[in-house]
Amino acid sequence: MLPLGMAYLAAALRRDGHDVRILDAFALQLDWDAFEVKVAGATAELIGVTGMTPILDTSIRALGIARPHCKYLVFGGPHVSAVKQKVFEQAPQIDFAMHGECEAAFPKLVSALEKGEDPSNLPGVITADRVNEPHEFIADLDELPFPARDLLPNERYHHALSRHGRVTTMITSRGCPYKCVFCDKSTFASKWRARSAESILAEVEEIVNRYDIRSIIIYDDLFTADKRRVKEFCEGVVRHGLKIDWKCEGRVNISDDEMLALMKRAGCSMIAYGAESANQHGLDYLNKGSTPDQARAAFAATRKAGIRTMGYFILGIPVETYEEARKTIDFALELKADYAQFSILSPFPNTPMYEDAVEKGWYREVDAQNPMDKDLKRPVMLNENWDEEKLRSILREAHRRFYLRPGRLLREAFSIRGLGQMKSKLSTGLRLLKWSRK
């Protein structure tokens, strides 16, 4: 998928007059030798690498390769925001790290270095000796320039569930007011900030008209938080005659029939809901603030509106037994979710769940990935209910029972529209099959 954070930073830097390029090595499928050739040939004075916790090993290796080829080396992204100064123990080769929301902070660091000034005291900057406060949040997100998609290989981005070949991503709001214990809020915090419907529509028109892309994945934590804004956006899409399909994240306790019908008219093809568990005590442990019955109602209403559903389901919840986790697999089938993402519960740094796992001695890192994970090890919680083998077993059972049903496979085959979608689904399906038969 398109590295949206990098594209936002590139746009902010370019607005301040800096010459910037993006190298998306994942999309270009570069091996490490080819990556080094590209980095060396860029002749950049400053190189920035972004990183998420699950693929930290990849980011650190990229930093090591980049080090000889630049004057300044900067590390940023969600992982840095979570662990702060500890990142200098993990990547001692870097000069600076950046945490928090960085569209305003990063250009200030670059400008200071360009002028020969010391940026160590700037907001959002972390050095080996100090951690400054993050830059204050951008109050009006409409002020941000659109992501610099022109610096990216847009033809390379795809998604198995999209209805068109080319895909891009968007962010229309930041922050989430809910308090799920597995969620790290070190970058955008809890306060929900949103772009206006006019700003979103202008970006959609640029995506369609400039880049000829008609499939959009909206990556907000909660796109449907404000029904009025959703209504204004959807009416604008219809009024402007924009022929797009898009996917977003919803929440089962704020589903609304009228809103769903309008979303369908505006091209919404899928909504992802965090159903998480069939067991109320599991949901309570996660501090989810929802119930299985609310999930049933939301999935049924979305299906009635003609919108496909993606269900997020969590396995390995420490207060649940193996048999209770199997009920969650039954639940995914009962909800008639079109697609399901089954994941082992992972306590990542800077989350309430991480603190609980460490305090109780449950924290471990084991081989328990789902078929799409890129990390080598996954943080999990092992206790009297769960060991490593049970986690691997429940994950395989979930994917096998949900995805490898003969009727399900036939529906997937008949739903294919176009060569691009066929390639994407075939690649994903073969990866799932290979993983399940290990």
C-alpha positions as CSV (number, residue, x, y, z in Angstrom):
1,M,0.0,0.0,0.0
2,L,1.0,3.6,-0.6
3,P,3.2,5.0,2.3
4,L,0.9,7.8,3.1
5,G,2.9,9.3,6.0
6,M,6.0,9.7,3.8
7,A,3.9,11.3,1.1
8,Y,2.5,13.8,3.6
9,L,6.0,14.6,4.8
10,A,7.3,15.0,1.3
11,A,4.5,17.4,0.4
12,A,5.2,19.5,3.6
13,L,8.9,19.6,2.8
14,R,8.3,20.6,-0.8
15,R,6.0,23.4,0.3
16,D,8.9,24.8,2.2
17,G,11.1,24.7,-0.9
18,H,13.1,21.6,-0.3
19,D,14.1,19.1,-3.0
20,V,12.7,15.7,-1.9
21,R,12.2,12.3,-3.3
22,I,10.6,9.1,-2.0
23,L,12.0,5.6,-2.5
24,D,9.3,3.0,-1.8
25,A,11.5,-0.1,-1.8
26,F,8.6,-2.4,-0.8
27,A,6.5,-1.3,-3.8
28,L,9.5,-1.5,-6.2
29,Q,10.3,-5.0,-4.8
30,L,14.0,-4.0,-4.4
31,D,16.4,-6.5,-2.8
32,W,18.9,-5.1,-0.4
33,D,21.7,-4.7,-3.1
34,A,19.3,-2.8,-5.4
35,F,18.2,-0.7,-2.5
36,E,21.7,0.4,-1.7
37,V,22.4,1.3,-5.3
38,K,19.3,3.5,-5.3
39,V,20.2,5.2,-2.0
40,A,23.8,5.8,-3.1
41,G,22.6,7.3,-6.4
42,A,20.2,9.7,-4.8
43,T,23.1,11.9,-3.5
44,A,20.8,13.1,-0.6
45,E,22.2,15.2,2.2
46,L,19.5,13.9,4.5
47,I,17.8,10.5,4.4
48,G,14.7,9.7,6.5
49,V,13.5,6.2,7.1
50,T,10.1,5.4,8.6
51,G,9.2,2.4,10.6
52,M,6.4,0.5,12.4
53,T,7.1,-1.9,15.2
54,P,6.3,-5.1,13.4
55,I,8.9,-4.5,10.7
56,L,11.5,-2.7,12.9
57,D,14.2,-5.2,11.8
58,T,13.7,-4.1,8.2
59,S,13.9,-0.4,9.0
60,I,17.1,-0.8,11.0
61,R,18.7,-2.6,8.2
62,A,17.7,0.1,5.8
63,L,19.2,2.7,8.2
64,G,22.5,0.9,8.3
65,I,22.7,0.8,4.5
66,A,21.8,4.5,4.2
67,R,24.3,5.7,6.8
68,P,27.4,6.0,4.5
69,H,25.4,7.8,1.8
70,C,24.2,10.9,3.7
71,K,25.3,13.6,6.0
72,Y,22.2,13.3,8.3
73,L,20.2,10.2,9.0
74,V,16.7,10.5,10.6
75,F,14.3,7.9,11.9
76,G,10.6,8.4,12.3
77,G,7.2,6.8,12.2
78,P,4.9,5.1,14.7
79,H,7.6,3.0,16.3
80,V,9.7,6.0,17.3
81,S,6.6,7.7,18.6
82,A,5.9,4.7,20.8
83,V,9.4,4.0,22.2
84,K,10.9,7.5,22.1
85,Q,14.6,7.6,23.1
86,K,15.0,3.9,23.3
87,V,15.2,4.0,19.5
88,F,18.9,5.1,19.9
89,E,19.6,1.8,21.5
90,Q,18.0,0.0,18.6
91,A,19.4,2.2,15.9
92,P,22.6,3.9,17.2
93,Q,23.6,5.0,13.7
94,I,21.0,7.7,13.4
95,D,21.5,11.4,14.1
96,F,18.0,12.4,15.0
97,A,14.6,10.7,15.6
98,M,11.2,12.3,15.2
99,H,8.0,11.6,17.1
100,G,4.4,12.7,17.0
101,E,2.7,14.4,14.1
102,C,5.6,15.6,12.0
103,E,4.3,17.6,9.0
104,A,5.1,20.8,10.8
105,A,8.1,19.5,12.9
106,F,10.1,17.7,10.2
107,P,10.5,20.7,7.8
108,K,11.8,22.8,10.8
109,L,14.5,20.2,11.5
110,V,15.5,20.2,7.8
111,S,15.6,24.0,7.6
112,A,17.7,24.2,10.8
113,L,20.2,21.7,9.4
114,E,20.3,23.6,6.1
115,K,21.1,26.8,7.9
116,G,23.8,25.2,10.0
117,E,21.8,25.6,13.2
118,D,21.4,23.0,16.0
119,P,17.9,21.5,15.8
120,S,18.3,19.5,19.1
121,N,15.8,21.7,21.0
122,L,13.0,21.7,18.3
123,P,9.6,20.2,19.1
124,G,9.3,16.6,17.9
125,V,13.0,16.0,17.8
126,I,14.7,13.2,19.8
127,T,18.4,13.0,20.2
128,A,20.6,10.5,22.1
129,D,20.6,13.0,24.9
130,R,17.1,14.5,25.0
131,V,13.5,14.1,24.1
132,N,11.6,17.2,23.2
133,E,7.9,17.5,23.5
134,P,6.1,16.6,20.3
135,H,5.1,19.4,18.0
136,E,1.6,20.7,18.8
137,F,-1.1,19.1,16.8
138,I,-2.3,20.7,13.5
139,A,-5.7,22.1,14.5
140,D,-7.0,22.5,11.0
141,L,-6.1,19.5,8.9
142,D,-7.5,21.3,5.8
143,E,-4.2,23.3,5.9
144,L,-2.1,20.3,5.0
145,P,-1.0,19.9,1.4
146,F,-2.3,16.8,-0.3
147,P,0.1,13.8,-0.2
148,A,2.9,13.9,-2.9
149,R,1.6,11.0,-4.8
150,D,3.5,12.2,-7.9
151,L,6.7,11.0,-6.2
152,L,5.4,7.4,-5.9
153,P,5.0,4.5,-8.2
154,N,1.2,4.6,-8.2
155,E,0.9,1.8,-10.7
156,R,2.4,-0.6,-8.1
157,Y,-0.2,-0.2,-5.4
158,H,-3.0,-2.8,-5.3
159,H,-5.4,-4.5,-2.9
160,A,-7.0,-7.9,-3.4
161,L,-10.4,-6.5,-2.4
162,S,-10.5,-3.5,-4.6
163,R,-12.7,-3.4,-7.8
164,H,-10.2,-1.5,-10.0
165,G,-6.5,-2.2,-10.8
166,R,-4.9,0.9,-9.2
167,V,-5.5,1.8,-5.6
168,T,-4.5,4.6,-3.3
169,T,-5.0,5.5,0.4
170,M,-6.4,8.6,2.1
171,I,-6.6,10.0,5.6
172,T,-9.6,12.2,6.3
173,S,-9.3,12.4,10.1
174,R,-6.8,11.8,12.9
175,G,-7.2,10.4,16.4
176,C,-9.9,8.2,18.0
177,P,-12.0,8.9,21.1
178,Y,-12.3,5.3,22.1
179,K,-10.0,3.6,24.5
180,C,-9.2,0.0,23.3
181,V,-6.3,-1.3,25.4
182,F,-4.4,-2.6,22.3
183,C,-4.2,0.7,20.5
184,D,-1.2,3.0,20.6
185,K,-2.1,6.6,20.4
186,S,1.4,8.2,20.7
187,T,1.1,9.7,17.2
188,F,-2.4,11.2,16.9
189,A,-3.8,10.8,20.5
190,S,-7.5,10.5,21.4
191,K,-8.9,13.8,20.2
192,W,-10.7,13.3,16.9
193,R,-9.7,15.9,14.3
194,A,-11.3,15.9,10.9
195,R,-10.9,17.4,7.5
196,S,-13.9,19.1,5.9
197,A,-16.0,17.3,3.3
198,E,-14.8,20.0,0.8
199,S,-11.1,19.1,1.4
200,I,-11.8,15.4,1.1
201,L,-13.7,15.9,-2.2
202,A,-10.9,18.1,-3.6
203,E,-8.4,15.3,-3.0
204,V,-10.6,12.6,-4.4
205,E,-11.0,14.7,-7.6
206,E,-7.2,15.0,-7.8
207,I,-6.9,11.2,-7.4
208,V,-9.4,10.5,-10.1
209,N,-8.4,13.3,-12.6
210,R,-4.6,13.5,-12.2
211,Y,-3.7,9.9,-11.3
212,D,-6.6,8.0,-12.9
213,I,-7.2,6.0,-9.7
214,R,-10.7,5.0,-8.8
215,S,-10.2,2.7,-5.8
216,I,-9.6,4.4,-2.5
217,I,-8.9,3.0,1.0
218,I,-9.7,5.5,3.7
219,Y,-7.4,4.7,6.6
220,D,-9.0,6.8,9.3
221,D,-9.3,4.9,12.6
222,L,-12.9,5.8,12.5
223,F,-14.3,7.4,9.3
224,T,-17.9,7.3,10.4
225,A,-17.5,9.2,13.7
226,D,-19.4,12.3,12.4
227,K,-22.5,11.3,10.5
228,R,-23.0,14.9,9.2
229,R,-19.5,14.9,7.7
230,V,-20.1,11.5,6.1
231,K,-23.4,12.8,4.6
232,E,-21.7,15.9,3.2
233,F,-18.9,13.9,1.6
234,C,-21.2,11.3,0.1
235,E,-23.6,13.9,-1.3
236,G,-20.6,15.7,-2.8
237,V,-19.4,12.5,-4.5
238,V,-22.8,12.0,-6.0
239,R,-23.2,15.7,-7.0
240,H,-19.7,15.8,-8.7
241,G,-20.4,12.5,-10.5
242,L,-17.2,10.9,-9.2
243,K,-17.2,7.2,-10.1
244,I,-15.1,5.7,-7.4
245,D,-15.2,2.7,-5.0
246,W,-13.9,3.1,-1.5
247,K,-13.4,1.2,1.7
248,C,-13.4,2.7,5.2
249,E,-13.4,1.8,8.9
250,G,-16.6,1.9,10.9
251,R,-17.7,1.0,14.4
252,V,-20.5,-1.5,15.3
253,N,-22.2,0.7,17.9
254,I,-22.6,3.7,15.6
255,S,-24.1,2.1,12.5
256,D,-27.0,3.9,10.9
257,D,-29.3,2.7,8.1
258,E,-29.7,6.1,6.4
259,M,-26.0,6.8,6.5
260,L,-25.2,3.3,5.0
261,A,-27.7,3.8,2.2
262,L,-26.0,7.1,1.2
263,M,-22.5,5.6,1.5
264,K,-23.6,2.9,-0.9
265,R,-24.8,5.5,-3.4
266,A,-21.5,7.4,-3.2
267,G,-19.5,4.2,-4.1
268,C,-18.6,2.7,-0.7
269,S,-17.9,-0.9,-1.5
270,M,-16.7,-2.1,1.9
271,I,-16.8,-1.2,5.6
272,A,-14.4,-2.8,8.1
273,Y,-15.7,-3.3,11.6
274,G,-13.8,-4.4,14.7
275,A,-16.1,-7.1,15.9
276,E,-13.0,-8.6,17.8
277,S,-14.6,-11.4,19.9
278,A,-17.8,-13.3,20.3
279,N,-17.4,-13.2,24.1
280,Q,-18.5,-10.2,26.1
281,H,-15.8,-10.8,28.8
282,G,-13.2,-10.7,26.0
283,L,-14.6,-7.5,24.7
284,D,-14.6,-6.0,28.2
285,Y,-10.9,-7.0,28.7
286,L,-10.1,-5.1,25.4
287,N,-12.2,-2.1,26.7
288,K,-13.9,-2.2,23.3
289,G,-17.1,-0.6,24.4
290,S,-19.3,-2.7,22.2
291,T,-21.3,-6.0,22.3
292,P,-21.7,-9.0,20.1
293,D,-25.3,-8.0,19.4
294,Q,-24.2,-4.6,18.2
295,A,-21.9,-6.4,15.8
296,R,-24.7,-8.6,14.6
297,A,-26.9,-5.6,13.9
298,A,-24.1,-3.6,12.1
299,F,-23.1,-6.4,9.8
300,A,-26.8,-7.2,9.0
301,A,-27.5,-3.5,8.3
302,T,-24.4,-3.1,6.1
303,R,-25.2,-6.2,4.1
304,K,-28.8,-4.9,3.6
305,A,-27.4,-1.7,2.2
306,G,-25.4,-3.7,-0.3
307,I,-22.0,-2.9,1.1
308,R,-19.5,-5.7,1.7
309,T,-18.1,-6.2,5.2
310,M,-14.6,-6.9,6.6
311,G,-14.5,-8.2,10.1
312,Y,-11.5,-7.8,12.4
313,F,-11.3,-10.6,14.9
314,I,-8.8,-11.1,17.7
315,L,-7.6,-14.5,18.9
316,G,-5.4,-15.3,21.9
317,I,-7.1,-12.9,24.3
318,P,-5.7,-13.9,27.7
319,V,-9.0,-14.0,29.5
320,E,-10.5,-16.4,26.9
321,T,-9.9,-20.1,26.6
322,Y,-9.2,-21.9,23.3
323,E,-12.8,-23.1,23.1
324,E,-14.0,-19.5,23.6
325,A,-11.7,-18.4,20.8
326,R,-13.3,-21.0,18.6
327,K,-16.6,-19.3,19.3
328,T,-15.1,-16.2,17.7
329,I,-14.4,-18.1,14.5
330,D,-18.1,-19.4,14.6
331,F,-19.1,-15.7,15.1
332,A,-17.2,-14.6,12.0
333,L,-19.2,-17.2,10.0
334,E,-22.5,-16.3,11.7
335,L,-22.0,-12.6,10.9
336,K,-21.6,-13.5,7.2
337,A,-18.7,-11.2,6.9
338,D,-17.4,-11.0,3.3
339,Y,-13.9,-11.0,4.6
340,A,-12.2,-11.5,7.9
341,Q,-8.9,-10.5,9.4
342,F,-7.9,-12.9,12.2
343,S,-5.0,-11.7,14.3
344,I,-3.3,-12.8,17.5
345,L,-3.6,-10.2,20.2
346,S,-0.3,-8.3,20.3
347,P,0.8,-6.0,23.2
348,F,2.8,-3.3,21.4
349,P,4.8,-0.7,23.3
350,N,3.0,2.4,24.7
351,T,-0.4,0.6,25.1
352,P,-2.2,-0.2,28.3
353,M,-2.2,-3.8,27.3
354,Y,1.6,-3.9,27.0
355,E,1.9,-2.6,30.5
356,D,-0.5,-5.2,31.8
357,A,1.3,-8.0,29.9
358,V,4.7,-7.0,31.3
359,E,3.4,-6.6,34.9
360,K,1.7,-10.0,34.9
361,G,4.7,-11.8,33.2
362,W,2.6,-12.7,30.2
363,Y,4.7,-10.8,27.5
364,R,6.5,-13.0,25.0
365,E,7.6,-12.8,21.3
366,V,6.9,-15.9,19.3
367,D,6.3,-17.2,15.8
368,A,2.5,-16.7,15.6
369,Q,1.9,-14.6,12.5
370,N,-1.1,-14.5,10.2
371,P,-0.3,-15.2,6.5
372,M,0.0,-11.4,5.6
373,D,2.4,-10.4,8.4
374,K,5.9,-9.2,7.5
375,D,7.4,-9.4,10.9
376,L,9.5,-12.4,12.1
377,K,8.2,-12.5,15.6
378,R,4.9,-11.3,17.1
379,P,4.5,-10.1,20.7
380,V,1.8,-12.1,22.4
381,M,0.5,-12.9,25.9
382,L,1.1,-16.4,27.2
383,N,-0.6,-17.6,30.4
384,E,-2.6,-20.6,31.6
385,N,-5.0,-20.3,28.6
386,W,-2.4,-19.9,25.8
387,D,0.9,-21.3,24.8
388,E,2.7,-20.8,21.5
389,E,1.4,-23.9,19.9
390,K,-2.2,-23.1,20.8
391,L,-1.8,-19.6,19.2
392,R,-0.5,-21.1,15.9
393,S,-3.3,-23.7,15.9
394,I,-6.2,-21.3,16.5
395,L,-4.9,-18.9,13.8
396,R,-4.7,-21.7,11.2
397,E,-8.1,-23.1,12.2
398,A,-9.6,-19.6,11.8
399,H,-8.2,-19.1,8.3
400,R,-8.9,-22.6,7.1
401,R,-12.6,-22.6,8.3
402,F,-13.3,-19.1,7.0
403,Y,-11.4,-19.0,3.7
404,L,-10.9,-22.5,2.5
405,R,-14.6,-23.6,2.3
406,P,-15.4,-24.8,-1.3
407,G,-18.4,-22.5,-1.6
408,R,-16.3,-19.5,-0.4
409,L,-13.6,-20.3,-3.0
410,L,-16.2,-20.5,-5.8
411,R,-17.7,-17.1,-4.8
412,E,-14.2,-15.5,-4.9
413,A,-13.5,-16.9,-8.3
414,F,-16.8,-15.6,-9.7
415,S,-16.4,-12.2,-8.1
416,I,-13.2,-11.4,-10.1
417,R,-13.5,-8.4,-12.3
418,G,-10.5,-7.8,-14.6
419,L,-6.9,-9.1,-14.9
420,G,-5.5,-6.9,-12.2
421,Q,-7.9,-8.2,-9.6
422,M,-7.4,-11.8,-10.7
423,K,-3.6,-11.5,-10.2
424,S,-4.0,-9.9,-6.8
425,K,-6.5,-12.4,-5.5
426,L,-4.5,-15.3,-6.9
427,S,-1.3,-14.1,-5.3
428,T,-3.1,-13.6,-1.9
429,G,-4.9,-17.0,-2.2
430,L,-1.7,-18.9,-3.0
431,R,0.0,-17.2,-0.1
432,L,-2.8,-18.2,2.3
433,L,-2.8,-21.8,1.0
434,K,1.0,-22.1,1.3
435,W,0.9,-20.7,4.9
436,S,-2.0,-23.0,5.9
437,R,-0.2,-26.1,4.7
438,K,3.1,-25.4,6.4
